[in-house]
Amino acid sequence: MRAIVVRAPGGPEALKLETIPIPIAQAGQVLIRIKAFGVNRSELFTRQGHSPSVLFPRVLGIEAVGVVADCPSSEFSEGDVVATAMGGLGRDFDGGYAEYTCVPSKNVQVIDKHIASKLGWKTLGAMPEMLQTSYGCLFRGLKLRKGDRLLVRGGTTSIGLAAAALAKSHGVEVAGSTRKGDSRTAELMKQSGVTHVLQDTGSMTESLRNVWPGGADKVLELVGTTTLNDSLLCAAKNGIVCMAGIVGNEWHLNGWNPMENIPSGVCLTTYSGGPDDFIQTPLAELAQQFIDGDLKLPISKVFKLEDIVEAHRAMEENKVGGKIVVLVD
C-alpha cells in the first residue's frame, strides 16, 4: 500500500510517500481501507519531534474514514463505512496517512451508508477529530448550556469554527477571535455561527466586555499558553475556561502563579480527548445535522495523498482557515 512515512523529525519534507506492507488485522482489530482523513496540528507537532512518546519510523494521522476491509472478530461487516480517531492512532501504531490502517474495534464508529453517500468522503474525512474535539470541549469541558455566552479564542481554526457552529445550534451566543482583520475571515466565522467577530491583539478583555460587560460564561482557549491569562480575564464570575489547543506554539507557562492568574470564581480546565470520548461523540446525529443544513462544516482545502507535504506546509504557515482534508483514492 501507499503510505506517508516519517523516519525522523523534520519539516514538511520529512513526510515521504513510500510503499509498505498492508497491516494484518488480528482478533479485536479492524482493517480499514482509508478513503479520506483530516490533517491536524497535533500531527504537525509530532512530525517536528515534539511528541516524545512517538517512535520513528511512523505513519502519522490521528483520524481516518473508509470502509471495513477485514474484521476477524466480526464486530463489523466487510464494506461497512466507518470512522476512527485517537486511541494511539498515528502515535502508538501507524495511522491514517495511508491507504489502509489497522485499529482496535473498540475505537471505530459505523456511519450509515445512506448518510455517508449524501455527505461524500470529503465531508466525512473532516468529521472525526474535529467533531470529537469541538463536541467534547463544549459539552464535557465547558458544560455548555443553552443561553450561555461563549468566547472561542482561536476562532478561525477548524476546531474553533466547528465549535461555533455546534454552540449556535445549541442556542448559545458566540464571540470568536481572529488575528486577521479582513472581511473574508469575518464572513467565514459568521457563516459558522459566530455573532461577534473580535480582533485578537493579545489582549481582548476590553473588546469582549464592550460586547458582554459581564464577560463570557464559557471560554474555549485554542491559542494556548500565550493567551491563557487574558482569556481567564475574559471569563465572567463563575465562568469556565477550557484550554484545548496550542495554535500559539508555546507549550509551557514559565513562572505562572495560579493564585494570581486565575480570577476568583473562574474555573480552568482542559480537554484532550481519547478513545472513550471519540466513541461517545454522536457522529451520526451530527452528520444528519449537516445534511439538514443545521450545521456547517468548515472545510478549507482538499489535497491528494501524494500532496501531503503541501498540505502540512499550508497548515504550518497558517495559510488556510478551517479543516484540511486529504482524499486517498
N, C-alpha and C positions, 0 to 999 in steps of 0.2 A: 504494500500500500504506500501511497504518498503521505508523507508527514513532515511537519516543520520541527526540526530538532535543534535544540540549543546545547552545544557541547561545552561551552564556557561562557561566563557572563560577559556582556558587552553591549554595544549599541544595537540598533535595529538590524544591522548586517550580521549579527550573531545568529539570527533566525535563518536556518538553512533548510531548503527543500531537499529531502532525501527519500530513498525507498527503503523501507524497513519491513520486517515480518508483521503480518496481521496477528494481533493477540488472540489467544485461545481462551474462551470462556470456561470457567470451572463451575462446579455447583455453587449456587448463590450469587452468580455473576450474570451479567447481560452483555453480549457483544452488540454494539450499536454501529450501524453504518451511518456515518455522520453526513447530514445534508447541509447544515449551517451551524455557525457558532458566533457568539458575540465576543468582541475584544474588550478586555478590561484593564484598568490601570494597575491592578494588583499583578497582572502578568508582565506589565512593563517593569515594575519593581523587581520581580523575580528574575527577569531577563538581565537586569542591571546588576544582579548579585546581592540584592537586599533581602533575600529570604534565606537565612542561614540553614533552615531545615531541608531545603531543596537540594538534592544531589544531581549533578550533571553527569552524562547527558540526560536530557529530559525533553519530552514533548509537552509544551505548555498548554494552557487552556482549561479554565475552571468551569466551563459550561459547554453544552452541545445539545443539538436536537437532531433527530434522524429516525431510522426505522430499526426494529429489532432484527438482527441477523442470526442470532443464536441465543438460546436461554436454556441451559442444561436442566435446571430445576423446574422449568415450566411455570415460573411466576408470570411470564409474559409470553405472548404468541409471536411467532415469526411474522414480520410485517407490521406489527403494532407501531404507531407513531409515538415516540417517547421524547422526554426531556430529562436532562440530568445536570446537576451543578454541585459544586463544593464536595465535601466528603473526602478530600485528599486528591480529587481530580486535578491533574496537571501539576501536582506538587509531590505527593507521595507515590503516585503512579502516573503513567503517561495520560495526557489529557486530550482536549478537543481539537487541537491544531493538526488534524489528520483525517484520513478517510474512514478510520474505524477507531473505536475506543472500547475498552472492557471495564465495566464499573460494577460495584455491588448492586444487587437487585433492590436493596432497601433504599437506594438513592436515585430511584427512577420514578417518574410520573408518566402515566399514559395520557395522551391527548386524543380526544375523539377525532376520528378521521374526517368527519363532516366539518368540524371546526377547523381542523388542520388544512383542509382543502380550500376553505374560504379565506384563511389568513395567508397561506403561502409560506415557503421556507424563509424568506427574508424576514417577515414579521415574527415567525416562530423562533428564529435564531436570535432575535433581540430580547426575547422574553425571560428566560430562566433566571439569570443572575440579577438582571435589572429589577425584575418584579419581586424576586425574593428579598433583595436588599431594601428596596423602597417600601415594600409592604411591611417587612419586619421592623424597619426603623420607625415607621409611623405608628403601627399598632402594638408592637411589643416594646420598643424602646421608648417612644413618646406617649404611648397610651392615648392616642388621638381620639377626640370626641367631636361630634357634630357641634358646630358653633365656635370651635377653637380658632384662634388666630395663629397661623403657622408661618415662621420665617424659614426659608430654605437658603442657607448660606452656601453658595456654590450652585446657583440656580440654573446655570447653563450646562451642567454636567448631565449625563444620561440619567443618573440616579435622581438628581435634582428635578429634572423635567418630569420623570415618571412619578416622583413623589408628589409634585404639584398636581398632576392630573388625578392621582388617586385621592389626594386630600380634597380637591374640589368636588369630586364625585361623592365624597362623604359629607358634604355640607360644611366645609372648612374654608375660611378666608385665607388666602395665601399671598405672602410677600416673598419675592425672590431677589437675590443679589446677583449682580454681574459686574465684572471689572470693565466691560465694554460699554460704550455709550451710544452705539449705533441703533438705528430704528429696526434693522433686520433682527438683531438679537432680541430686542424688546418684543417684537411681534412673535417670535418663536416662543418666548416664555409665556406670553399671553395666550397663545394657542394651546399651550399645555396646561393652563389653569391658573397662572399667576395673575392676580389682580393688580398688585402693586410692584412694579419693577424699580428696584433701588440700585443706585450706583454704589459699588463697594470700593471705597478708598482706603480700606484698612480699619476705618472707624465708621460704624453705622448707627451708633446709638441715637444721634441727633436726627438723622433722616428717618429712622424707623419710628421714633417717638413723635415725629411730625405726622405720621400716619396713624399710629396707635400710641397715644400718650401713656397708656399704662404698660406698654411693652408687649412682646409676643408671648402667648400662652405656651407655645412649644417652639423650639428652635432645632432644626436639623443642620448640624455642622458638618459640611462635606469638604471644606477647605483644609481644616485640621488645626494643628497646634499654632499656626501663625495667626489665626483669627479667633481662637477659642476664648481668650479673655474678653474680647469685645463682644462675642456672641453671648457670653454669660451676662454681660451688662444689658444686652437687648431683651433678656427674658423678664417677664412680669414676675411679681412676687408669687411664689408657689408654682412658677413655671418649670418646665423641664428642658434641658439641653441634651441632645443626643449627638455624640461625635461618631461619625461612621465613615469618614473619608480623609484622605491626605493629599488632596489636589495641590496643596501648597508645598508638597515635597519635604516637609520638616516633620520628623518622627517624634522628637522629644521636646519637652519644655524645661529648659535649664533654670534652676533657681526658682521654680514655681512654688508658691505658697498657697495651698488650698484655703486656708483661713482668711487670707487677704483677697484672693482672686475669685472665689465663689461667693456671690452675693447671698446674704442671709435669706433663707426661704426658697432659694433656687436649687433645683436638683440637677446633678450632672450624671449622665450615664453614657454607655457606648453600645454599639451593635456591630457585630462582625458576621453573624450568620453561621450556619453549619448544616449537616445533613438533615437533622430533625426540622430545622427552620425551612429548608427547601421543601420537604415533604408537606409541611403544614401550610405552605403558600398555596392559595386556591387558584392555580394556573387556569383550570378550565373555566371557572367563574369569571376571572379577569379577561380571559380570551374572548368569552362571549360578550363582555362589555366593549371590547374593541370592535367586534363585529357589529354590535348595535350602535356604535358611534358615541357611546358614553365616555370612553377613554381614548386618548390619542397616544400613540407610541412614538417617542422621539428618535426616529432612525435618521442618522446624519448622512452616512455614506456606506456603500456596499463594495466589497472587494472580492477578488478570487483568491483561492488558497495560495497560488503562486505569487500573489502580490502582498503577502503578509508583511514584508519589510516596509513597504509604502504605507500600509495601514498603521503599523507601530510608529512610524515616523510622524504621521499625521496626528496621532494621539499624543505623542511626546511633545510636539510643537504646538499643541492646543489649536490645531487648525480647523477642528470640527466641533460643532455643538450637537450633543445627542449621541446616540449609540452607533458604534461602528459594527457592522455585520460582515462576516465572510461566508460566501457560498462555496461549498466544497465541490459540487458537481459542476 
